[in-house]
Amino acid sequence: MSDRIYFPLKGVSWCTLAEVREALRLGAKISKIEGVGFNPGPSEIDHPARRYALDFMERKRQTEGAEKTTNKLLLNALFGKFVETQKDA
């Protein structure tokens, strides 16, 4: 479990199913869930971005301090623009 997961007290939140489960475990009251998913094919499973993410997740797990933070930022940097909303721009 993480000590750095934050949840809004009300409104809409975009998160993973794992984060929903953690919020429920911590006592959150959720009134509605909408979700999207897909079954990855070979092009997604073997995609270079997946290998990049797996590599930096492992690096993040094996490091501490500034190096861990750097690995986290490098992991998030590639994918951050994909989830940015018009409101964020």
Gaussian input, Z-matrix of N, CA and C with variables (Angstrom, degrees):
# hf/3-21g

backbone

0 1
 N
 C     1     B1
 C     2     B2     1     A1
 N     3     B3     2     A2     1     D1
 C     4     B4     3     A3     2     D2
 C     5     B5     4     A4     3     D3
 N     6     B6     5     A5     4     D4
 C     7     B7     6     A6     5     D5
 C     8     B8     7     A7     6     D6
 N     9     B9     8     A8     7     D7
 C    10    B10     9     A9     8     D8
 C    11    B11    10    A10     9     D9
 N    12    B12    11    A11    10    D10
 C    13    B13    12    A12    11    D11
 C    14    B14    13    A13    12    D12
 N    15    B15    14    A14    13    D13
 C    16    B16    15    A15    14    D14
 C    17    B17    16    A16    15    D15
 N    18    B18    17    A17    16    D16
 C    19    B19    18    A18    17    D17
 C    20    B20    19    A19    18    D18
 N    21    B21    20    A20    19    D19
 C    22    B22    21    A21    20    D20
 C    23    B23    22    A22    21    D21
 N    24    B24    23    A23    22    D22
 C    25    B25    24    A24    23    D23
 C    26    B26    25    A25    24    D24
 N    27    B27    26    A26    25    D25
 C    28    B28    27    A27    26    D26
 C    29    B29    28    A28    27    D27
 N    30    B30    29    A29    28    D28
 C    31    B31    30    A30    29    D29
 C    32    B32    31    A31    30    D30
 N    33    B33    32    A32    31    D31
 C    34    B34    33    A33    32    D32
 C    35    B35    34    A34    33    D33
 N    36    B36    35    A35    34    D34
 C    37    B37    36    A36    35    D35
 C    38    B38    37    A37    36    D36
 N    39    B39    38    A38    37    D37
 C    40    B40    39    A39    38    D38
 C    41    B41    40    A40    39    D39
 N    42    B42    41    A41    40    D40
 C    43    B43    42    A42    41    D41
 C    44    B44    43    A43    42    D42
 N    45    B45    44    A44    43    D43
 C    46    B46    45    A45    44    D44
 C    47    B47    46    A46    45    D45
 N    48    B48    47    A47    46    D46
 C    49    B49    48    A48    47    D47
 C    50    B50    49    A49    48    D48
 N    51    B51    50    A50    49    D49
 C    52    B52    51    A51    50    D50
 C    53    B53    52    A52    51    D51
 N    54    B54    53    A53    52    D52
 C    55    B55    54    A54    53    D53
 C    56    B56    55    A55    54    D54
 N    57    B57    56    A56    55    D55
 C    58    B58    57    A57    56    D56
 C    59    B59    58    A58    57    D57
 N    60    B60    59    A59    58    D58
 C    61    B61    60    A60    59    D59
 C    62    B62    61    A61    60    D60
 N    63    B63    62    A62    61    D61
 C    64    B64    63    A63    62    D62
 C    65    B65    64    A64    63    D63
 N    66    B66    65    A65    64    D64
 C    67    B67    66    A66    65    D65
 C    68    B68    67    A67    66    D66
 N    69    B69    68    A68    67    D67
 C    70    B70    69    A69    68    D68
 C    71    B71    70    A70    69    D69
 N    72    B72    71    A71    70    D70
 C    73    B73    72    A72    71    D71
 C    74    B74    73    A73    72    D72
 N    75    B75    74    A74    73    D73
 C    76    B76    75    A75    74    D74
 C    77    B77    76    A76    75    D75
 N    78    B78    77    A77    76    D76
 C    79    B79    78    A78    77    D77
 C    80    B80    79    A79    78    D78
 N    81    B81    80    A80    79    D79
 C    82    B82    81    A81    80    D80
 C    83    B83    82    A82    81    D81
 N    84    B84    83    A83    82    D82
 C    85    B85    84    A84    83    D83
 C    86    B86    85    A85    84    D84
 N    87    B87    86    A86    85    D85
 C    88    B88    87    A87    86    D86
 C    89    B89    88    A88    87    D87
 N    90    B90    89    A89    88    D88
 C    91    B91    90    A90    89    D89
 C    92    B92    91    A91    90    D90
 N    93    B93    92    A92    91    D91
 C    94    B94    93    A93    92    D92
 C    95    B95    94    A94    93    D93
 N    96    B96    95    A95    94    D94
 C    97    B97    96    A96    95    D95
 C    98    B98    97    A97    96    D96
 N    99    B99    98    A98    97    D97
 C   100   B100    99    A99    98    D98
 C   101   B101   100   A100    99    D99
 N   102   B102   101   A101   100   D100
 C   103   B103   102   A102   101   D101
 C   104   B104   103   A103   102   D102
 N   105   B105   104   A104   103   D103
 C   106   B106   105   A105   104   D104
 C   107   B107   106   A106   105   D105
 N   108   B108   107   A107   106   D106
 C   109   B109   108   A108   107   D107
 C   110   B110   109   A109   108   D108
 N   111   B111   110   A110   109   D109
 C   112   B112   111   A111   110   D110
 C   113   B113   112   A112   111   D111
 N   114   B114   113   A113   112   D112
 C   115   B115   114   A114   113   D113
 C   116   B116   115   A115   114   D114
 N   117   B117   116   A116   115   D115
 C   118   B118   117   A117   116   D116
 C   119   B119   118   A118   117   D117
 N   120   B120   119   A119   118   D118
 C   121   B121   120   A120   119   D119
 C   122   B122   121   A121   120   D120
 N   123   B123   122   A122   121   D121
 C   124   B124   123   A123   122   D122
 C   125   B125   124   A124   123   D123
 N   126   B126   125   A125   124   D124
 C   127   B127   126   A126   125   D125
 C   128   B128   127   A127   126   D126
 N   129   B129   128   A128   127   D127
 C   130   B130   129   A129   128   D128
 C   131   B131   130   A130   129   D129
 N   132   B132   131   A131   130   D130
 C   133   B133   132   A132   131   D131
 C   134   B134   133   A133   132   D132
 N   135   B135   134   A134   133   D133
 C   136   B136   135   A135   134   D134
 C   137   B137   136   A136   135   D135
 N   138   B138   137   A137   136   D136
 C   139   B139   138   A138   137   D137
 C   140   B140   139   A139   138   D138
 N   141   B141   140   A140   139   D139
 C   142   B142   141   A141   140   D140
 C   143   B143   142   A142   141   D141
 N   144   B144   143   A143   142   D142
 C   145   B145   144   A144   143   D143
 C   146   B146   145   A145   144   D144
 N   147   B147   146   A146   145   D145
 C   148   B148   147   A147   146   D146
 C   149   B149   148   A148   147   D147
 N   150   B150   149   A149   148   D148
 C   151   B151   150   A150   149   D149
 C   152   B152   151   A151   150   D150
 N   153   B153   152   A152   151   D151
 C   154   B154   153   A153   152   D152
 C   155   B155   154   A154   153   D153
 N   156   B156   155   A155   154   D154
 C   157   B157   156   A156   155   D155
 C   158   B158   157   A157   156   D156
 N   159   B159   158   A158   157   D157
 C   160   B160   159   A159   158   D158
 C   161   B161   160   A160   159   D159
 N   162   B162   161   A161   160   D160
 C   163   B163   162   A162   161   D161
 C   164   B164   163   A163   162   D162
 N   165   B165   164   A164   163   D163
 C   166   B166   165   A165   164   D164
 C   167   B167   166   A166   165   D165
 N   168   B168   167   A167   166   D166
 C   169   B169   168   A168   167   D167
 C   170   B170   169   A169   168   D168
 N   171   B171   170   A170   169   D169
 C   172   B172   171   A171   170   D170
 C   173   B173   172   A172   171   D171
 N   174   B174   173   A173   172   D172
 C   175   B175   174   A174   173   D173
 C   176   B176   175   A175   174   D174
 N   177   B177   176   A176   175   D175
 C   178   B178   177   A177   176   D176
 C   179   B179   178   A178   177   D177
 N   180   B180   179   A179   178   D178
 C   181   B181   180   A180   179   D179
 C   182   B182   181   A181   180   D180
 N   183   B183   182   A182   181   D181
 C   184   B184   183   A183   182   D182
 C   185   B185   184   A184   183   D183
 N   186   B186   185   A185   184   D184
 C   187   B187   186   A186   185   D185
 C   188   B188   187   A187   186   D186
 N   189   B189   188   A188   187   D187
 C   190   B190   189   A189   188   D188
 C   191   B191   190   A190   189   D189
 N   192   B192   191   A191   190   D190
 C   193   B193   192   A192   191   D191
 C   194   B194   193   A193   192   D192
 N   195   B195   194   A194   193   D193
 C   196   B196   195   A195   194   D194
 C   197   B197   196   A196   195   D195
 N   198   B198   197   A197   196   D196
 C   199   B199   198   A198   197   D197
 C   200   B200   199   A199   198   D198
 N   201   B201   200   A200   199   D199
 C   202   B202   201   A201   200   D200
 C   203   B203   202   A202   201   D201
 N   204   B204   203   A203   202   D202
 C   205   B205   204   A204   203   D203
 C   206   B206   205   A205   204   D204
 N   207   B207   206   A206   205   D205
 C   208   B208   207   A207   206   D206
 C   209   B209   208   A208   207   D207
 N   210   B210   209   A209   208   D208
 C   211   B211   210   A210   209   D209
 C   212   B212   211   A211   210   D210
 N   213   B213   212   A212   211   D211
 C   214   B214   213   A213   212   D212
 C   215   B215   214   A214   213   D213
 N   216   B216   215   A215   214   D214
 C   217   B217   216   A216   215   D215
 C   218   B218   217   A217   216   D216
 N   219   B219   218   A218   217   D217
 C   220   B220   219   A219   218   D218
 C   221   B221   220   A220   219   D219
 N   222   B222   221   A221   220   D220
 C   223   B223   222   A222   221   D221
 C   224   B224   223   A223   222   D222
 N   225   B225   224   A224   223   D223
 C   226   B226   225   A225   224   D224
 C   227   B227   226   A226   225   D225
 N   228   B228   227   A227   226   D226
 C   229   B229   228   A228   227   D227
 C   230   B230   229   A229   228   D228
 N   231   B231   230   A230   229   D229
 C   232   B232   231   A231   230   D230
 C   233   B233   232   A232   231   D231
 N   234   B234   233   A233   232   D232
 C   235   B235   234   A234   233   D233
 C   236   B236   235   A235   234   D234
 N   237   B237   236   A236   235   D235
 C   238   B238   237   A237   236   D236
 C   239   B239   238   A238   237   D237
 N   240   B240   239   A239   238   D238
 C   241   B241   240   A240   239   D239
 C   242   B242   241   A241   240   D240
 N   243   B243   242   A242   241   D241
 C   244   B244   243   A243   242   D242
 C   245   B245   244   A244   243   D243
 N   246   B246   245   A245   244   D244
 C   247   B247   246   A246   245   D245
 C   248   B248   247   A247   246   D246
 N   249   B249   248   A248   247   D247
 C   250   B250   249   A249   248   D248
 C   251   B251   250   A250   249   D249
 N   252   B252   251   A251   250   D250
 C   253   B253   252   A252   251   D251
 C   254   B254   253   A253   252   D252
 N   255   B255   254   A254   253   D253
 C   256   B256   255   A255   254   D254
 C   257   B257   256   A256   255   D255
 N   258   B258   257   A257   256   D256
 C   259   B259   258   A258   257   D257
 C   260   B260   259   A259   258   D258
 N   261   B261   260   A260   259   D259
 C   262   B262   261   A261   260   D260
 C   263   B263   262   A262   261   D261
 N   264   B264   263   A263   262   D262
 C   265   B265   264   A264   263   D263
 C   266   B266   265   A265   264   D264

   B1=1.4396
   B2=1.5247
   B3=1.3172
   B4=1.4522
   B5=1.5202
   B6=1.3036
   B7=1.4574
   B8=1.5257
   B9=1.3381
   B10=1.4594
   B11=1.5243
   B12=1.2901
   B13=1.4566
   B14=1.5256
   B15=1.3378
   B16=1.4531
   B17=1.5263
   B18=1.3195
   B19=1.4577
   B20=1.5166
   B21=1.3435
   B22=1.4547
   B23=1.5284
   B24=1.3190
   B25=1.4588
   B26=1.5197
   B27=1.3432
   B28=1.4578
   B29=1.5189
   B30=1.3217
   B31=1.4514
   B32=1.5167
   B33=1.3110
   B34=1.4599
   B35=1.5169
   B36=1.3036
   B37=1.4562
   B38=1.5165
   B39=1.2940
   B40=1.4712
   B41=1.5205
   B42=1.3184
   B43=1.4582
   B44=1.5251
   B45=1.3015
   B46=1.4570
   B47=1.5243
   B48=1.3152
   B49=1.4579
   B50=1.5293
   B51=1.3137
   B52=1.4668
   B53=1.5329
   B54=1.3324
   B55=1.4586
   B56=1.5301
   B57=1.3343
   B58=1.4618
   B59=1.5222
   B60=1.3211
   B61=1.4693
   B62=1.5259
   B63=1.3273
   B64=1.4631
   B65=1.5251
   B66=1.3149
   B67=1.4648
   B68=1.5310
   B69=1.3199
   B70=1.4646
   B71=1.5306
   B72=1.3258
   B73=1.4616
   B74=1.5255
   B75=1.3362
   B76=1.4644
   B77=1.5249
   B78=1.3484
   B79=1.4575
   B80=1.5152
   B81=1.3275
   B82=1.4679
   B83=1.5207
   B84=1.3186
   B85=1.4608
   B86=1.5276
   B87=1.3106
   B88=1.4598
   B89=1.5187
   B90=1.3442
   B91=1.4635
   B92=1.5250
   B93=1.3064
   B94=1.4656
   B95=1.5252
   B96=1.3273
   B97=1.4632
   B98=1.5212
   B99=1.3153
   B100=1.4528
   B101=1.5186
   B102=1.3101
   B103=1.4527
   B104=1.5099
   B105=1.3048
   B106=1.4512
   B107=1.5209
   B108=1.3025
   B109=1.4550
   B110=1.5109
   B111=1.2944
   B112=1.4605
   B113=1.5193
   B114=1.3112
   B115=1.4628
   B116=1.5222
   B117=1.3236
   B118=1.4598
   B119=1.5282
   B120=1.3102
   B121=1.4534
   B122=1.5151
   B123=1.3263
   B124=1.4636
   B125=1.5267
   B126=1.3470
   B127=1.4671
   B128=1.5346
   B129=1.3400
   B130=1.4605
   B131=1.5313
   B132=1.3056
   B133=1.4652
   B134=1.5245
   B135=1.3281
   B136=1.4687
   B137=1.5268
   B138=1.3191
   B139=1.4677
   B140=1.5300
   B141=1.3389
   B142=1.4671
   B143=1.5342
   B144=1.3357
   B145=1.4665
   B146=1.5251
   B147=1.3171
   B148=1.4738
   B149=1.5287
   B150=1.3230
   B151=1.4740
   B152=1.5324
   B153=1.3333
   B154=1.4672
   B155=1.5352
   B156=1.3433
   B157=1.4665
   B158=1.5239
   B159=1.3127
   B160=1.4688
   B161=1.5226
   B162=1.3277
   B163=1.4624
   B164=1.5321
   B165=1.3363
   B166=1.4650
   B167=1.5210
   B168=1.3409
   B169=1.4716
   B170=1.5273
   B171=1.3237
   B172=1.4685
   B173=1.5308
   B174=1.3340
   B175=1.4700
   B176=1.5294
   B177=1.3362
   B178=1.4725
   B179=1.5258
   B180=1.3374
   B181=1.4748
   B182=1.5308
   B183=1.3247
   B184=1.4621
   B185=1.5215
   B186=1.3387
   B187=1.4609
   B188=1.5206
   B189=1.3397
   B190=1.4645
   B191=1.5152
   B192=1.3241
   B193=1.4605
   B194=1.5141
   B195=1.3444
   B196=1.4646
   B197=1.5300
   B198=1.3287
   B199=1.4670
   B200=1.5288
   B201=1.3270
   B202=1.4651
   B203=1.5273
   B204=1.3359
   B205=1.4675
   B206=1.5241
   B207=1.3203
   B208=1.4647
   B209=1.5192
   B210=1.3211
   B211=1.4657
   B212=1.5253
   B213=1.3304
   B214=1.4642
   B215=1.5229
   B216=1.3235
   B217=1.4645
   B218=1.5270
   B219=1.3310
   B220=1.4662
   B221=1.5226
   B222=1.3129
   B223=1.4590
   B224=1.5316
   B225=1.3337
   B226=1.4594
   B227=1.5252
   B228=1.3348
   B229=1.4624
   B230=1.5265
   B231=1.3060
   B232=1.4652
   B233=1.5181
   B234=1.3299
   B235=1.4627
   B236=1.5221
   B237=1.3115
   B238=1.4537
   B239=1.5137
   B240=1.3157
   B241=1.4657
   B242=1.5187
   B243=1.3182
   B244=1.4633
   B245=1.5232
   B246=1.3161
   B247=1.4595
   B248=1.5227
   B249=1.3263
   B250=1.4490
   B251=1.5319
   B252=1.3083
   B253=1.4595
   B254=1.5204
   B255=1.3111
   B256=1.4663
   B257=1.5289
   B258=1.3353
   B259=1.4625
   B260=1.5306
   B261=1.3536
   B262=1.4625
   B263=1.5211
   B264=1.3291
   B265=1.4717
   B266=1.5105
   A1=109.75
   A2=115.01
   A3=120.75
   A4=111.27
   A5=116.02
   A6=119.15
   A7=110.21
   A8=117.18
   A9=120.80
   A10=113.06
   A11=118.19
   A12=120.90
   A13=107.67
   A14=116.57
   A15=121.77
   A16=108.98
   A17=116.50
   A18=121.92
   A19=109.12
   A20=117.28
   A21=118.94
   A22=109.95
   A23=116.37
   A24=120.36
   A25=111.70
   A26=117.34
   A27=121.33
   A28=108.33
   A29=115.54
   A30=120.08
   A31=112.42
   A32=115.53
   A33=123.02
   A34=109.86
   A35=115.88
   A36=121.30
   A37=109.33
   A38=117.02
   A39=123.02
   A40=106.50
   A41=117.13
   A42=119.27
   A43=110.26
   A44=114.92
   A45=120.99
   A46=109.74
   A47=115.80
   A48=120.30
   A49=110.29
   A50=117.41
   A51=120.82
   A52=110.30
   A53=117.51
   A54=120.65
   A55=111.29
   A56=117.49
   A57=120.93
   A58=109.36
   A59=116.29
   A60=119.87
   A61=111.81
   A62=116.20
   A63=120.11
   A64=110.41
   A65=117.61
   A66=121.05
   A67=110.11
   A68=116.69
   A69=120.70
   A70=110.90
   A71=116.44
   A72=120.79
   A73=110.82
   A74=116.09
   A75=121.17
   A76=112.61
   A77=117.08
   A78=119.93
   A79=115.99
   A80=118.26
   A81=120.11
   A82=110.75
   A83=115.37
   A84=121.98
   A85=107.06
   A86=116.99
   A87=122.20
   A88=108.26
   A89=116.35
   A90=119.64
   A91=113.31
   A92=117.92
   A93=119.98
   A94=109.07
   A95=115.97
   A96=121.46
   A97=108.10
   A98=116.23
   A99=122.36
   A100=106.17
   A101=116.73
   A102=118.99
   A103=113.57
   A104=114.60
   A105=123.10
   A106=107.30
   A107=116.89
   A108=120.82
   A109=110.86
   A110=116.61
   A111=121.38
   A112=109.22
   A113=115.13
   A114=120.99
   A115=107.60
   A116=117.83
   A117=119.68
   A118=112.01
   A119=114.45
   A120=120.88
   A121=110.12
   A122=117.47
   A123=120.83
   A124=114.10
   A125=117.37
   A126=118.80
   A127=111.72
   A128=118.00
   A129=120.32
   A130=111.02
   A131=116.52
   A132=120.83
   A133=111.12
   A134=116.87
   A135=121.46
   A136=112.95
   A137=118.44
   A138=121.82
   A139=111.15
   A140=117.19
   A141=119.95
   A142=113.25
   A143=117.88
   A144=119.65
   A145=110.75
   A146=117.88
   A147=121.15
   A148=110.20
   A149=115.45
   A150=118.58
   A151=110.54
   A152=116.76
   A153=122.18
   A154=109.72
   A155=116.07
   A156=120.51
   A157=111.27
   A158=117.14
   A159=120.05
   A160=111.23
   A161=116.44
   A162=120.69
   A163=110.84
   A164=117.09
   A165=118.99
   A166=112.69
   A167=118.69
   A168=119.26
   A169=109.78
   A170=116.13
   A171=119.48
   A172=110.89
   A173=117.10
   A174=120.64
   A175=110.30
   A176=116.51
   A177=121.01
   A178=110.73
   A179=116.22
   A180=120.52
   A181=112.23
   A182=116.59
   A183=120.42
   A184=114.56
   A185=117.57
   A186=119.59
   A187=110.37
   A188=114.64
   A189=121.28
   A190=109.60
   A191=115.25
   A192=121.67
   A193=113.84
   A194=114.98
   A195=121.23
   A196=111.90
   A197=116.66
   A198=119.33
   A199=110.85
   A200=117.12
   A201=120.97
   A202=110.13
   A203=116.35
   A204=120.82
   A205=110.86
   A206=117.46
   A207=121.44
   A208=111.14
   A209=116.92
   A210=120.17
   A211=111.16
   A212=117.67
   A213=121.31
   A214=110.00
   A215=117.03
   A216=120.69
   A217=111.72
   A218=116.82
   A219=120.10
   A220=111.54
   A221=117.10
   A222=121.29
   A223=110.12
   A224=116.76
   A225=120.89
   A226=113.54
   A227=117.55
   A228=121.12
   A229=112.53
   A230=117.66
   A231=120.66
   A232=111.67
   A233=117.80
   A234=121.03
   A235=114.17
   A236=118.97
   A237=122.13
   A238=114.57
   A239=118.24
   A240=121.41
   A241=111.86
   A242=118.27
   A243=120.69
   A244=112.10
   A245=118.09
   A246=120.91
   A247=112.75
   A248=116.84
   A249=120.46
   A250=108.85
   A251=116.83
   A252=120.26
   A253=110.15
   A254=116.95
   A255=121.74
   A256=109.41
   A257=117.29
   A258=121.92
   A259=110.64
   A260=117.09
   A261=121.47
   A262=112.68
   A263=116.75
   A264=121.40
   A265=112.69
   D1=149.79
   D2=-177.80
   D3=-97.29
   D4=150.30
   D5=173.64
   D6=-102.29
   D7=12.20
   D8=-177.56
   D9=-125.57
   D10=26.53
   D11=176.87
   D12=-94.32
   D13=130.07
   D14=-179.96
   D15=-120.92
   D16=141.49
   D17=-179.75
   D18=-126.65
   D19=141.06
   D20=175.62
   D21=-69.27
   D22=151.61
   D23=179.11
   D24=-79.71
   D25=-23.07
   D26=176.50
   D27=-158.90
   D28=165.96
   D29=178.12
   D30=97.66
   D31=-160.49
   D32=-176.06
   D33=-100.80
   D34=140.41
   D35=177.12
   D36=-134.40
   D37=140.62
   D38=174.04
   D39=-102.42
   D40=122.83
   D41=-178.07
   D42=-157.45
   D43=173.50
   D44=178.45
   D45=-85.89
   D46=164.74
   D47=177.09
   D48=-61.96
   D49=-36.81
   D50=177.55
   D51=-60.74
   D52=-38.40
   D53=178.79
   D54=-69.65
   D55=-35.67
   D56=175.17
   D57=-61.69
   D58=-46.79
   D59=179.04
   D60=-59.49
   D61=-41.18
   D62=179.83
   D63=-66.91
   D64=-41.10
   D65=178.13
   D66=-60.82
   D67=-44.31
   D68=177.91
   D69=-62.47
   D70=-40.98
   D71=178.74
   D72=-61.14
   D73=-34.85
   D74=-179.29
   D75=-84.41
   D76=1.22
   D77=174.43
   D78=101.33
   D79=9.71
   D80=179.22
   D81=-64.50
   D82=147.63
   D83=174.10
   D84=-104.68
   D85=114.99
   D86=-177.87
   D87=-112.45
   D88=125.49
   D89=-176.29
   D90=-96.35
   D91=-23.96
   D92=-177.43
   D93=-153.71
   D94=137.41
   D95=176.09
   D96=-128.95
   D97=130.49
   D98=171.09
   D99=-120.78
   D100=140.97
   D101=-177.45
   D102=-141.92
   D103=160.62
   D104=177.08
   D105=-134.61
   D106=139.43
   D107=177.01
   D108=-150.82
   D109=171.05
   D110=176.94
   D111=-155.83
   D112=159.30
   D113=174.08
   D114=-97.29
   D115=115.82
   D116=-177.11
   D117=-68.34
   D118=142.28
   D119=174.15
   D120=-97.42
   D121=-175.47
   D122=-178.50
   D123=-56.85
   D124=-36.51
   D125=-178.22
   D126=-68.19
   D127=-30.78
   D128=176.21
   D129=-80.28
   D130=-41.69
   D131=-178.07
   D132=-62.67
   D133=-38.61
   D134=-177.66
   D135=-98.49
   D136=13.94
   D137=-175.89
   D138=-68.93
   D139=141.22
   D140=178.62
   D141=-58.42
   D142=-32.18
   D143=179.17
   D144=-63.91
   D145=-34.65
   D146=177.64
   D147=-65.91
   D148=-44.34
   D149=178.82
   D150=-62.93
   D151=-40.10
   D152=177.43
   D153=-59.66
   D154=-49.12
   D155=-178.36
   D156=-62.43
   D157=-45.59
   D158=179.69
   D159=-61.67
   D160=-40.38
   D161=179.71
   D162=-62.67
   D163=-47.59
   D164=-177.41
   D165=-74.86
   D166=-27.38
   D167=173.11
   D168=-64.37
   D169=-40.99
   D170=178.64
   D171=-67.27
   D172=-42.83
   D173=177.60
   D174=-60.06
   D175=-42.10
   D176=179.77
   D177=-61.80
   D178=-42.11
   D179=179.95
   D180=-64.22
   D181=-31.52
   D182=-173.43
   D183=-93.73
   D184=0.84
   D185=-176.42
   D186=-122.16
   D187=171.58
   D188=179.89
   D189=-137.53
   D190=165.62
   D191=173.40
   D192=61.07
   D193=-138.31
   D194=-176.28
   D195=-61.84
   D196=-35.74
   D197=179.44
   D198=-65.72
   D199=-40.23
   D200=177.27
   D201=-63.41
   D202=-43.76
   D203=178.78
   D204=-62.05
   D205=-42.03
   D206=177.86
   D207=-61.77
   D208=-44.60
   D209=178.85
   D210=-63.63
   D211=-37.55
   D212=177.28
   D213=-64.46
   D214=-45.09
   D215=179.82
   D216=-63.48
   D217=-39.93
   D218=177.60
   D219=-66.34
   D220=-36.82
   D221=176.58
   D222=-65.03
   D223=-47.75
   D224=-177.54
   D225=-72.35
   D226=-28.10
   D227=-175.66
   D228=-59.63
   D229=-40.18
   D230=-177.72
   D231=-66.73
   D232=-36.80
   D233=-171.34
   D234=-100.45
   D235=-13.10
   D236=-175.63
   D237=-56.90
   D238=-41.33
   D239=-178.95
   D240=-66.83
   D241=-26.48
   D242=-179.43
   D243=-68.23
   D244=-28.87
   D245=-176.68
   D246=-106.46
   D247=2.17
   D248=177.94
   D249=-67.57
   D250=135.70
   D251=179.56
   D252=-100.27
   D253=167.38
   D254=179.58
   D255=-58.18
   D256=-36.84
   D257=179.08
   D258=-61.58
   D259=-33.65
   D260=-178.06
   D261=-72.61
   D262=-27.08
   D263=-173.33
   D264=-69.60

